[in-house]
Amino acid sequence: MEAEIITIGDEIVTGHTVDTNSSFIAARMTDIGIPVKFKTSVGDTMEGMEEAFRLAIKRCQIVICTGGLGPTDDDITKRAIVKVFKRNLIFHEDILKEIKRRYTARGVEMPAINQNQALLPQGARFFPNKYGSAVGICIAEDGRIFVALPGVPMEMKQIVVDEVVPYLRSLKTGQAMKIVKLRTTGIIESKLAELIVPSLKLETGVRLAYLPSPRGVDLRILAQGDDEEQAQQKALTLQRYLESVCGRYIYGYDDDTLEGIVGQLLVDNDKTLAVAESCTGGQLGMAITSVPGSSRYFVGGVLAYANDVKIQVLGVDEKIIAEHGAVSRECAVAMAVGVRRLLNSDYALSVTGIAGPDGGTDAKPIGTIFTGLASARDAYAREFHLGTNREYNRSRSVYTALELLRREILDIQ
């Protein structure tokens, strides 16, 4: 079975709302071995919805749409559904009672317009909505399954997880699918491919994708087999090959994060960490503290944006800045040493650089970043040239610093 996902709303096609619903649904479909073949977005017009629905049910066995199930005049998804499937809207007293009960429980009188949400396509299956008043709608006809869900992300996610996934899993036949994601950092996509491609042999039904981001490059394995065991074995074979050729760059798998992995390494080694930041403006500390339980190892940090703060708080020698500049290997080392001494931590990280869009020179162009590390054993810094986009440079700098610490702890050269 293959699926198509349709997101509905003028706010989506005009770019005023970022479509996260289709990504969530696609991931859940892939988890249960249903490949998503198409994603479509359509505005709040009857003609557009009808055309999108008819095309989708023609080319895919499963269609899941989100949006347009509310009670207001612009919510016309149900009207489009009954036109396409040639059904009537039927009033459901039990659904209206449930909507009224929820309003009463909140101490609010139900607006009369909400009665429209009890009008639902004849012969459809309904999926309960724990958080809102718009139920999910499912029509199974001529070997096709059409599901309509509310567009509110929290409501959509609940119905997908609690209702849609179990329903589709009970019907699914055919091949099993296994997905594994290997998370790498510290190497660009093209260099990674140079390591992987020469001896790469993909079995039938196995695909490998490179997914770059400011965090690094994810390697996604998608393996299909006659059953779960075969799919898993195919995925494992490719995973072991990738680990053999680029293992030093792999920091985790699936939903692992670099900040989470580094945090666990600190916990396992009973070590603490402090940071000194300039161009990242606090993003490094924010990434570290996004991990639950980070108070076990993260001592704190200094946001040393101005040179005076680097000198007066971190103890960076004025001569270093005068001779080498605030954006230099020497300054990055001094910042890391200074914050480690100031906050009495086992490890310290520092970041200083030229994020852009201005401030670059021929010697130090925009995107020049220095990341420093200090420990009881050593203090050093690495130089990076990241690019010209300010936000990319700031985000990427965070991960160059975290990767520097990961390699230090694991003694990876």
C-alpha positions in Angstrom: 0.0 0.0 0.0 1.2 3.5 -0.8 -0.1 6.8 0.7 -0.6 10.4 -0.2 -0.9 13.2 2.3 -2.9 16.3 1.6 -2.6 19.5 3.8 -5.4 22.0 3.4 -5.5 25.7 4.0 -4.8 29.0 2.4 -2.3 29.7 5.2 -0.2 26.8 4.0 -0.1 27.4 0.3 0.6 31.2 0.9 3.5 30.3 3.2 2.1 32.0 6.4 2.0 28.7 8.2 4.7 26.1 8.1 3.3 22.6 7.3 4.6 20.3 10.0 1.5 18.0 9.9 2.5 16.2 6.7 6.0 15.5 8.1 4.5 13.9 11.3 2.1 11.8 9.3 4.7 10.7 6.8 7.0 9.5 9.6 4.2 7.5 11.3 3.3 5.9 8.0 6.9 5.0 7.3 7.2 3.5 10.8 4.4 0.9 9.9 5.8 0.2 6.4 3.5 2.3 4.3 5.6 4.4 1.9 4.4 8.0 1.3 4.4 8.5 -2.5 3.0 12.1 -2.7 2.5 15.1 -0.6 0.0 17.8 -1.8 -1.0 21.1 -0.4 -4.3 22.8 -1.5 -6.0 26.1 -0.5 -9.5 26.5 0.9 -11.4 26.2 -2.3 -14.0 23.5 -3.2 -12.6 23.1 -6.7 -9.1 22.6 -5.5 -10.0 20.1 -2.8 -12.2 18.1 -5.1 -9.4 17.9 -7.7 -6.8 17.0 -5.1 -9.0 14.3 -3.5 -9.9 12.7 -6.8 -6.3 12.6 -8.0 -5.1 11.2 -4.7 -7.6 8.3 -4.5 -6.8 7.4 -8.1 -3.1 7.0 -7.6 -2.8 5.8 -3.9 -4.5 3.2 -1.8 -4.4 5.4 1.3 -5.1 9.2 1.4 -4.8 11.2 4.6 -5.7 14.9 4.6 -5.6 17.4 7.4 -7.4 20.8 7.9 -10.7 22.3 7.2 -12.9 20.3 9.6 -13.8 23.2 11.9 -17.2 24.9 12.3 -16.6 28.1 10.4 -17.5 29.0 6.8 -14.0 28.5 5.5 -13.9 24.9 6.8 -15.3 23.1 3.7 -13.4 19.9 3.7 -16.4 17.8 4.6 -18.4 19.3 1.8 -15.7 18.4 -0.7 -15.5 14.9 0.7 -19.2 14.2 0.2 -19.1 15.6 -3.3 -16.2 13.3 -4.3 -17.6 10.2 -2.6 -21.2 11.1 -3.5 -22.6 10.8 0.0 -24.8 13.0 2.2 -23.9 14.7 5.4 -25.8 13.0 8.3 -26.4 14.6 11.7 -25.1 12.6 14.7 -26.7 13.4 18.0 -24.2 11.5 20.0 -21.3 13.6 18.6 -23.1 16.8 19.4 -23.7 15.7 23.0 -20.0 15.0 23.4 -19.2 18.5 22.0 -21.7 20.1 24.4 -20.3 18.1 27.3 -16.8 19.4 26.7 -17.9 23.0 26.6 -19.9 22.5 29.8 -16.9 21.0 31.5 -15.0 24.2 30.7 -17.8 26.4 32.0 -18.5 27.8 28.5 -21.7 27.8 26.5 -21.3 26.1 23.2 -21.6 28.4 20.2 -24.5 27.4 18.0 -22.1 27.2 15.0 -20.5 24.1 16.5 -23.5 22.0 15.7 -22.0 21.8 12.2 -19.4 19.5 13.5 -22.0 16.9 14.2 -22.7 16.7 10.4 -20.6 14.0 9.0 -20.4 11.9 5.8 -22.8 9.1 5.6 -21.3 5.6 6.2 -18.0 6.9 7.5 -16.0 5.6 10.4 -15.2 8.2 13.0 -12.0 8.6 15.1 -12.5 10.3 18.5 -10.6 13.6 19.2 -9.5 13.9 22.8 -8.5 17.5 22.6 -11.0 19.2 20.2 -14.4 19.0 18.7 -13.6 17.8 15.2 -13.6 14.0 14.9 -11.5 12.2 12.4 -13.3 10.8 9.4 -12.5 7.5 7.6 -14.1 6.3 4.4 -13.2 2.8 3.0 -14.4 2.3 -0.5 -13.3 0.2 -3.6 -10.0 -0.8 -2.0 -9.1 2.8 -1.0 -9.0 4.4 2.4 -9.6 8.1 2.8 -8.9 9.7 6.2 -9.6 13.3 7.1 -8.1 14.8 10.2 -8.3 18.2 12.0 -5.5 20.6 11.1 -4.6 21.6 14.7 -1.3 19.7 15.2 -2.0 18.5 18.8 -5.4 17.1 17.7 -4.1 15.6 14.5 -1.2 13.8 16.3 -3.4 12.3 18.9 -5.8 10.8 16.4 -3.0 9.5 14.2 -1.2 7.8 17.1 -4.3 6.5 18.9 -6.6 5.7 16.0 -5.2 5.9 12.5 -2.0 4.0 13.0 -3.6 1.0 14.8 -6.4 0.9 12.1 -4.0 0.9 9.2 -1.6 -1.6 10.9 -4.5 -4.0 11.2 -5.2 -3.8 7.5 -1.7 -3.7 6.1 -0.4 -6.4 3.9 2.7 -6.7 1.8 6.3 -5.9 2.5 7.8 -4.9 5.8 10.0 -1.8 6.1 12.9 -0.9 8.4 14.4 2.6 8.7 17.6 3.4 10.5 19.2 6.8 10.7 22.9 7.2 11.4 23.8 10.7 12.6 27.1 12.1 11.6 28.8 15.5 12.1 32.2 17.0 11.4 32.2 16.0 7.8 30.4 17.5 4.7 28.0 15.5 2.5 30.4 15.1 -0.4 33.3 14.0 1.7 31.0 11.5 3.4 30.0 10.1 0.0 33.7 9.7 -1.0 34.1 7.4 1.9 30.9 5.4 1.4 30.5 5.0 -2.4 33.6 3.2 -3.6 32.7 -0.2 -1.9 28.9 0.4 -1.5 26.7 -2.5 -2.5 22.9 -2.0 -2.0 20.7 -5.1 -1.8 17.4 -5.1 -3.6 14.8 -3.1 -1.7 17.5 -1.0 0.2 18.0 2.7 -0.3 20.5 5.1 1.3 19.8 8.9 1.6 22.1 11.7 2.7 20.3 14.4 4.7 22.5 17.4 5.5 21.6 20.1 8.0 23.5 22.6 10.2 23.9 19.8 12.8 25.6 17.4 10.4 24.6 14.8 7.8 22.2 12.1 8.6 22.5 8.8 6.7 19.0 7.3 6.4 18.7 3.6 5.5 15.4 2.4 4.2 15.1 -1.4 3.8 12.2 -3.4 2.5 11.7 -7.1 3.0 9.1 -9.9 2.8 8.9 -9.7 6.6 10.2 -7.6 9.5 13.2 -9.9 10.1 14.3 -9.7 6.5 14.0 -5.9 6.4 15.8 -5.6 9.7 18.7 -7.8 8.5 19.1 -5.8 5.2 19.2 -2.6 7.2 21.7 -4.0 9.6 24.0 -5.2 6.8 24.2 -1.7 5.4 24.5 -0.1 8.8 27.6 -2.2 9.7 29.2 -1.2 6.4 28.6 2.5 7.0 30.0 2.1 10.5 33.1 0.5 9.1 33.9 3.3 6.6 32.8 6.4 8.5 32.3 5.3 12.1 34.4 8.1 13.6 31.9 10.7 12.4 28.8 8.8 13.7 27.7 10.2 17.0 24.3 8.5 17.3 21.3 6.9 15.8 17.7 7.7 15.0 16.5 10.4 17.4 19.9 10.9 19.2 21.1 14.4 19.5 24.8 15.5 19.7 24.0 17.5 22.9 22.4 14.4 24.4 25.3 12.2 23.5 27.8 14.6 24.9 25.8 15.0 28.0 25.7 11.2 28.6 29.5 11.0 28.0 30.0 13.6 30.7 27.7 11.8 33.1 29.4 8.4 32.4 32.8 10.0 33.1 31.6 12.0 36.1 32.8 15.3 34.5 31.5 18.8 34.4 31.3 21.4 31.6 31.4 25.2 31.3 31.2 27.4 28.2 32.3 30.8 27.0 30.5 32.2 24.0 30.9 35.1 21.7 29.4 34.8 18.2 26.9 32.1 19.2 25.2 34.5 21.6 24.1 31.8 24.1 23.1 29.1 21.6 25.7 26.7 22.8 24.5 26.9 26.4 20.9 26.6 25.2 21.6 23.5 23.3 23.4 21.9 26.3 20.6 22.8 28.7 17.9 21.5 26.3 18.8 18.0 27.5 16.8 17.0 30.6 19.1 16.4 33.5 21.9 18.6 32.2 22.3 20.2 35.6 24.2 17.1 36.6 27.1 18.2 34.4 26.6 21.7 33.1 28.1 24.3 35.5 27.2 27.5 33.5 28.6 29.9 31.0 29.8 33.4 30.1 28.4 35.3 27.2 31.5 37.3 26.3 30.3 39.3 23.3 32.4 42.4 24.0 36.2 42.3 24.2 36.0 44.0 27.6 34.1 41.0 29.0 36.6 38.6 27.5 39.4 40.5 29.2 37.8 41.4 32.5 35.6 38.4 33.2 37.4 35.5 31.4 40.9 36.9 31.9 41.9 36.9 28.3 45.2 38.8 28.0 44.8 42.1 26.2 48.0 41.3 24.2 46.2 38.3 22.6 43.4 40.5 21.3 45.8 43.2 20.2 48.1 40.9 18.4 45.8 38.2 17.1 42.3 39.6 17.4 39.2 38.5 19.3 38.5 36.0 16.4 41.6 33.9 16.7 42.9 30.5 17.8 44.7 32.2 20.7 41.6 34.0 21.9 39.5 30.8 21.7 42.0 28.9 23.8 42.2 31.8 26.4 38.4 32.0 26.6 38.1 28.2 27.3 40.9 28.3 29.9 39.4 31.3 31.5 35.9 30.0 31.9 37.2 26.6 33.1 39.1 28.4 35.8 36.3 30.8 36.6 33.6 28.1 37.0 35.9 25.3 38.2 34.7 22.7 35.6 36.5 19.7 34.2 36.0 20.7 30.6 35.3 24.1 29.0 34.3 25.0 25.5 34.6 28.4 23.8 33.3 29.9 20.5 34.5 33.1 18.8 34.0 34.0 15.2 32.6 36.2 12.4 29.0 35.1 11.9 28.2 37.9 9.4 26.7 39.4 7.4 29.6 41.9 7.8 32.9 42.1 9.7 34.9 39.8 7.5 38.3 40.6 6.0 40.5 38.9 3.4 42.4 37.2 6.2 39.4 36.3 8.2 36.3 36.1 5.9 32.7 35.8 7.1 32.2 32.3 8.5 35.6 32.1 10.2 35.0 30.4 13.5 37.4 29.2 16.3 36.2 26.6 18.8 38.3 26.1 21.9 38.5 23.4 24.5 40.2 23.3 27.8 40.7 20.4 30.2 43.2 19.4 33.0 45.2 17.7 30.3 45.3 20.2 27.4 43.9 23.4 25.9 43.6 23.9 22.1 41.3 25.3 19.4 40.2 24.4 15.9 39.5 26.7 13.0 36.5 26.4 10.7 35.3 28.2 7.6 31.5 27.7 7.5 30.0 30.1 5.0 28.3 33.5 4.6 24.9 32.9 6.3 24.7 34.4 9.8 22.2 32.0 11.3 23.8 28.9 9.7 27.2 30.0 11.0 25.8 30.5 14.6 24.0 27.2 14.6 26.8 25.2 13.0 29.3 26.7 15.5 27.4 25.1 18.3 27.9 21.6 16.8 31.5 22.1 16.0 32.1 22.8 19.7 30.0 19.8 20.9 31.8 17.6 18.4 35.2 18.8 19.6 34.2 17.7 23.2 32.8 14.4 22.0 36.1 13.5 20.3 38.1 14.7 23.3 36.3 12.5 25.7 36.4 9.5 23.3 40.0 10.2 22.2 39.0 10.3 18.6 41.6 12.1 16.4 
